[in-house]
Amino acid sequence: MAEIVNLNRFRKQQARQTRRAEADANAAKFGRTRAERDLAEAQADKAARDLAAHRRDAGADGADD
């Protein structure tokens, strides 16, 4: 004999699982701590400074425009 299933309970359970999976995906995509965000920003700033430090000046090659 088959087990009786409450369809409302089943529907709500499926909705919960869907929302939980979506929340987990969003947490992986957007969820970073303040320390992680600050570290990423500091690394980007340092990379920009390093790149700017290696730039040549416009008049350094002797060409006049």
Buried (B, 14 or more C-beta within 10 A) or exposed (E): EEEEEEEEEEEEEEEEEEEEEEEEEEEEEEEEEEEEEEEEEEEEEEEEEEEEEEEEEEEEEEEEE
